[in-house]
């Protein structure tokens, strides 16, 4: 992998890791639905001009139903669920839970598309979900963390897994920029009624607005462009390794900007999740020993 691609992976991981602190800052003031609607609307505004330049807007009309379903599974529902969990969980914990997406992707692909699960992948799933269990048993200050925010974060990553199989089944050959732009636009339309019905009583602070705009433009629009460029340059198998870097940056940003403290249970559970994801996706494999021939 070239140095420029490694740098791009680090930048992308840094942006996506920062998304969790932006959510933690903005969600309490904007509300769950309004923040997601702002995020998807501004992301559409960033992506749409690029789509117009490529002359691919017609592809959205041709595949509108599949793109709308992907928009629900990959954007609208997960963003809402992560906004909810960000009200109760530290940014670093949310970033770690986000790393379970490839595990759910493997389960959905196995159950829906008939993809095979290797023995190491099954071991990885077991280790990863034990890691989730470890995190769910921790305490935040004097209070135990409710499992509901953890469950909503996991349901969000399940949505990412379902969306991956949707794209493989229904949108093979469709340009990634078309899917990204169309899904953001569709999510905006679907979320608009919920956002209008839950507008905040008071104008959010400047800090909250900055976090919302950064989440939309950097965390969604720019990040999608960078991610799809990496897929084109180095392939999806290498580009997906960003999933291992996002928790690291999520933890770092949470500690630096929000003064978060991660418990030993979070570190142990997070390490188990990342090991599980590595085994599930085939990045790490169980060693095979071959007998030496004399």
Secondary structure by P-SEA (a helix, b strand, c coil): ccaaaaaaaaaaaaaaaaaaaaaaaccccccaaaaaaaaaaaaaaacaaaaaaacaaaaaaaaaaaaaaaaaaccaaaaaaaaaaaacccaaaaaaaaaaaaaaaaaaaaacccccccaaaaaaaaaaaaaaaaaaacccccccccaaaaaaaaaaaaaaaaaaaaaacccccccaaaaaaaaaaaaaaaaaaaaaaccccccccaaaaaaaaaaaccccaaaaaaaaaaaaacccccccccccaaaaaaaaaaaacccccccaaaaaaaaaaaaaaaaaacccccbbbbbbcc
